[in-house]
Amino acid sequence: MKKTAEPVKWWMYGSIVLVGLIAFWPSVWFDFVNWDDPAYVIENDLIKGWSASNLAGVATETVTRNYAPLTIFSFLLDHTLWGTNPCGYHATNVLLHLINGVLVMLLVRQLSGSNFVGWMTAALFLVHPVQIETVAWISSRKGLLSATFMLAALLVRLKPTADQSRDGLYIVWLMAALLSKALAVVVPAVVLCYDVWVYRRKFSDAFARQIIPGFLCVILLLKTMASQTSVMGGLRGHMDLNLLQILAVDATILWRYMGMLLWPQNLCVLYDVPTDGIGGMVALAVAGWAAVAFAVWRIQKTTPSVLWAVATFLLLLLPVLNFYKITTLMNDRYLYLPCIIVFGLTAAAVNRLLEVKAESSFALAGLTASLRWGLAMTAVGCAAVATSQHLPVWQSPETLWGHAMKQVPQLPVVRIQMALTQHDRGQRREALRTLQWALFKTEPDELDRQRMTRMIREWTAELQVRNVANRLIETPSQ
């Protein structure tokens, strides 16, 4: 690892912003979707004015079981500018994603000392299809905004020198990240591992510098946990699993995540993760991760940054691995930041392999440099094509749930959301048929069964009233 990074060339900024715009600017014309967007924007009174009571609510209240005041404040700004026009909200998401791409390039370049590794990692981060859910879904703003501040905090703090003058700015960025999304609680652990493993600082000294950041994280975590008062929405089949069973399922999910990053196929808003009869899958997954752990440990003395990278990957996923139960086991958006590790290690491996080839022959130096950038641009191009193919799925509620019904037709929540979409569009008979099919052809849990039964009863009554009104209109007066 180089101690001093190469100067960033001007074209690197422009090129990664351009590829990010090409990949995600079409999402600016997308609609809201009925998956948290109504709660965050359309029905959220907190963002509809700048009154003292609204600002106090933004600062103190939880929305959809999340305490994220800076995220809600960003929606307040959007609503002031755009009202309920979804284009403005989507444009803000794309802008935040582009900013994050630049920060990724600067951070990875700082850590690796290589412009190539920084550029390739950032370009893949910007255009990979696994990012679609985070960028194209307005309600995922909290992940984008928190990532901006988390990356800024790491960029300030992950320096080779022990200068503590940056700690104040690091804490400011961390606080902003925490107030955007609770995921930022892992940042102090990431920094601590970096100080101890990569720069070999004394644990006591490194830990002391994380006391204040850690305290802030604990306060935010307690506030967020107190907000988790509902299990409605998402999937709940895993809620009764014990810790050992969760660990077993997580081992398989982590390999699925790796597969999604390396070969992104069949992406979906929801996944039906198997939790029963998976003994063989778990055994293979555990054996695979044991092999990875052994390989990383073997090289950690000479390349400690790899150990830190793997630990960071796991830490970034830790809040969503269901040790503290949430209503989904697996989502694309959970990979928004962890993918940086995978792309960074891949880019570093390509860079190192070709550097070795170039060092073996002066005549190969120019050829390997061209090959290196050619491979990077090919990978980025393939990812961008995959994104352009999948991005339209998030265009509207109809496209989102229509795609989900093809991918996971067995999930009751997917049918419920499609029925809600049809009902909102005035297609009441189709909505009733969708719910009735889901009630009898899928396997809903008791909460979903009660919800669907109530909706069918209410919508049937609506339809009957409408039919009576239509007959009265059509009957000639006597």
N, C-alpha and C positions, 0 to 999 in steps of 0.2 A: 504494500500500500504506500502510495506517495504521500509525503507529509504536506506538500504544497500542490494545490490543484492547478491545472493549466488555466490560463485566462480564457474566459468564455468568448467565443467568436460571435459577432453580431447576428450572423445568419441563423445561429442555433435558436435564438429566441423567436425570431420570425417564423422559422420552419415548424417548430412544435406548436406555436399558436395557430398557424395555418392548418396543420393536419387536424388539430382539435376542432377548429371551426368547421372544416369540411365534414368531419364525422358527426358533429352534434348540432350544428346550426339548424338543420331541418326540424329538430324537436321544438324550436321556438313557435312553430305554427300548430302545435298539438293542443288538445283540449285538456281540461281538468279530468281526472278519473275519480270514480267513486270509491277510492281506497285511501281514506284519511284526508284527501284534498278538501272535502266539505268541512271537516272539523277544523282543519288548519286555516282555511281561507274563506270559503263561501259562507259558512255559518259562524265564523269566529268574530264575535262582536269586539274583541280586544283590539283588532287591527283596523277597525272602521272609524277611528277618530283619535285625536290627540288630546283628549280630555285627561285631567289629572287621575280620574278613576281608571281610565283605560291604561295609562302608563303604569300606574301602581299594579294593575292586574297583570300587565306584561312582565313586570319585574318579579311578581310573587306567585302567580297561579300556574298550575300545570295544564297542559293541553294534550289530549289523547295519552294520558298516563306518563307524560314526559315533562320534566322541568327543564326548559331550554329558552330562557328569556331573550337571549340575543337572536336566536332563530325566529322567535315570534316578532321581535322588533324589526327584523329584516322583512317579514311579511307586512308589517305596518308600513314600512317605507314603500314596498311594492304596491300596496293597496292605495296609498296616497297618490302614486304616480299612474297606476293602471286600473284602479277599481277592481272589477272582476274579469278583466280581460286576461286570459291565461298566457298570452304571448309575453307580457312583461315578466311574469314569474319564471317562465321557461328561460327567457333571456338572461335573467339574473343567475339561474342555475348554471347555464353554459359559461357565463363570465367567471363564476367562482371555480368551475372546473378548469378553465384555462389558467387562471391564477395558480391553482394547485399544481398544474402541470409544470409551470415555470419554477415553482418552489421545489418540486420533486427533482427537476434537473439540477438546480443549484445544490440541493442537499446531497444527492447521490454523487455529483461531481466533487463536492467537498469531502465526502467520505472515501471515495475511490481514487481521487486525484486524476480522473480521466474524463475528458469531454465526451468521448465516445460512449462510455458507460452511462454517463448522466443523460446524454441525448436519447439513446436507445431506450433507457428505462422510462424517461418522461414521455416519449412518443408512444410507447406501448401503453403506458398508463392512461394517456389521453384518448386513445382510439379503440381500446379493447372492448369487445361487446359485453363483457361482464360489468362494465361501468354504466350500461344503459339505464338500469333501474335507478341508480343514484342520480344520474343527470336528468333523465327524461321524466322522472316522477317528482312533481313539485313538492310533495310531502317529505321527500328525502333531503330537503334543504339542510336539515340539521346535520346530516353526515358531511355534506359539502362544506358548510361553514366551519364546523368543528375541525375538519381536516385542514382547512386553511390555517387556522391558529395553531393546530398541533404541528404542522410542518414548519411554521414560522418559529415555534418554540424550539423544535429540534435543530433547526438551522442556526439559531442563536447559540444553543447550548452544546451541541456536539462538535466541539473544537478540540484540537490536540493540546492546546495550552490550558493551564489550570486557572486562568484569569477569572476571578469571581465577580468582576465588575458587570458581567453579562447576566448574572443570576436574577437581578431585578427585572430586566426585560423578559427573561425566560419565564418568570412567574406571572408577569402581565399577560403574555401570550397564552400561558397555560390556563389562567383564570378565564380568559375569553373563550378558549376551547371548551372548558368545563361548562360554561354558561350557554354553550351551543348544543352540546350533546354529552351525555355522561361517559361515552366511550373514552374520553380524554383522561380518565382516571389511571390509565395504564402508562401514561407518559413518564412519570417519575421512575417507574420500574425499568422502562426502556433506557433512560439516561443512566440509572444506577448500574445496570449491566454493562453499558458502554464504558463507563468510567473504570469499572473493576476489571473487565475482561480485555478490552481493547487497549486501554492506556495504562493498565496495571496500577491504578491508584489504590491506596489503602482503602479497605472496605469502610473503616470507621470514618475516614475523611469524606469518601463519596456519599456515605449514608447521611452524614451530617448536613450536606448540601441539599438533601431531598426531604428534610424534616418539614419545612414550611410548605413546599409543594404537596407532600403527602398528606399533611393536615387539611389542606384545601380540598384535596380529592376525597378524603373521608367525609367531610361536611357535605359535599355535593352528592356523594353516593348515598348517604343517609336520607337526604332530601328526595332523591330520585326513587329509592326503594319505598319510601312512604307514599309515593304517588302511584305505585303499582297496585291498584285496588280492584282491578278487573281482569278477567281472563277471556273476555269476549273477543271475537275476531281471531284470525289466524287459525292455527291447528293446535289441538290439545291432547292428542293421543299419547304424547310422551310425558304428560304432567305427573303420572304416577310412577315413573321409573325412578329407581334408587340411583345413588351416585355411581356405583359400579356399572350399572346398565347404561347410564348417560355416558360414561367414559368409553364404553364399548361402542356405542353408536357414534360418538364423536370421532373415534379412530377411523371409521368408515367414511364419515362426512369429510374429514380433512383430505382424504385421498380423492373424493369426488371434487372437492375444491381445486385440487391440483390439476385434475383432468379438465375442469372447466377453464382454467387459465391457459393450459397448453393446447387444448382442442375444444373450443367453446361451441358445443352443440346442444340443442334441446333446452335452451335457457327458458325460464318461466318465472312468473311472478310468485308462484308457490310450488313447492316440491313435496311429493309424498315419500318421505324417508322411511324405509322399512325399519321396524324396531323389534319384530318377532321373527324367529327362525333364521337368524343371520349369524349363527355360530361360526360357520366356515368363513364368511366375509370378515368377521371380526378377527379371527385367527390370522388370516392373510394380512389384514390391515395392521395389526399389532406387530407381526413379524417384519413387515415393510418399514414401519416407523422405528423399530428396534435397529434395523440395518442402517437407517439414516442416522440415528443417534450414535451408533458405533463409529460410522464414517466421520461424522462431525467431531466426535471426541478425539479421534485419532489425529486429526489435523488442527485441533484447536490451539496447540502450542505454537505452531508455525503460522497459522492463519486464524487468529482469534476472532476476526471480524465475521467469519462464517458462523461461528457459534453464536455470536451476538445477533446476527441476522435471523437465524432459525428461532432463537428465543424471542426476538421481536415479532416475528410472524405469529407465534403462538400467543404472545401477550396481546397483540392487536385483536386476535380472535377470542381471547378468553372471556370477555363480557357477553359474547353471544353463543357460547358453547353450552348454555343451559345448566350451569352449576347453580345459578340463580334463575329459576324457571321463567322463561318468556314463551310467548305463544307460537313461535315458529322455531324449528330446528335448523333450518337452512334457508338462506336468501342470497341472491347475487350481491346485494348492497353490502353484505358483511365483508366482502373482499375488496372494497374500495381502496383502503390503505394497505392491507396485507399483500395485495398483488405487487406492490412496489418491491417487496423483498424478493419475490420470485423472478420478476423481470430484471431486477438489479443483479441477482446472482447469475442469471442466464447471460446478461450482457457482459458481466465481468468474466465469465467462463469463455465466451466467444473471443473477447478481447485478449485474454491471456493466452489462449490456444494459438491465435494468429500472431501474437507478439513472439512467442517461442519459435514459430515457423520463420518469422522475419529475421530473428536473431541468428538463425542457423545459416542464412545466406543473404548477403547484401542485395543480390539481384532480386530476391523475393520480397524485399521491403515494400516497394511500391505496389506490387501485385497484391500483397496481403492487406495493405491499407484499403485498396479499392474493394477487395473481397469483403472486408469487414463492414464497410459502409453499405455495400450491396446487400449483404445478408440482413443488416438492420432494416434497410428500407423495404426489403421483401417481406420481412416479418410484420412491419408496421402496415404495409399495404394490404397484406392478407387479413390482418385484424380489422382494418378499416372497411374492407369489403364485407366481412362478416357482420360488422356493426350496421352497415347500411342495409343489410338484409333483415336484421332483427329489429332495428329501431322502430319501424312502423307499427309494431305490436303495441307500443305505448301511445299511439295516436289518440285514442279515445277509449271510453269504457267498453264499447262494443268490440273493438279490436283486441283489447287487453284480455277480456274474459272469454271472447271467442277463441283466442289462441290457447288460453288456459284450459278450456273445456276439451280441446283436442289433445293437450299434453297430459293433463291429469283429470280426466272426466270422473274419476271415482271420488274426488274430494267434494264433500257437501258444500263447503264454503265457496267454492268456485261457482257452483250452481246458484247459490244464494245471491252472489254478487251479480251474476248475469240476470237473474230474475229482477233484482233491484234496478239494473240498467234498463231492462225492458219496461218495467213499471214507470220509471222516470220518463221514458220516451212515449208514454201513453199506450204501450202494447200490453194491456192488462191481461188479456186471455193468454198470450204467449208467456207472460210472467207466471201466471198460475200454473200453466202446464209444466214450466221449468221447475217450479218448486215441488209440484206433485211428483214429478219424475224423480227428483232428488230425494224426496221423503221415502219413497218406496224402493228405489233402485240403488241407492248408495247406503252407507252405514253411518248415519249421523250419530254423534253422542247425544246425551240427554239435553244439553244446552242448545245444540243446533236443532234438535227435534222440536223442542218447545218453541224456539224462534220461528221455525218454518210453519208450525201449526198455527201460531198466532198470526203470521203474515197471510197465510192462506185464508184464515177466517176473516181477517180485515179486508183483504182484497176481494174476496167473494161478495162480502157485503157491499163494497164499493160498486162492484159490477152489477149487482142486483138493483141498487139505487139508480145507477146509470140507465139500466134497461127499462126500469119503470118510468124514468123521466123521458126517455126516448119515445116510449109508447104513448105517453100523455101528449107529447108534442105532435106525434103523427096522427092521433085520433081526432077526427073532425069534431068541432064543438056542436052540441045539440041545440 
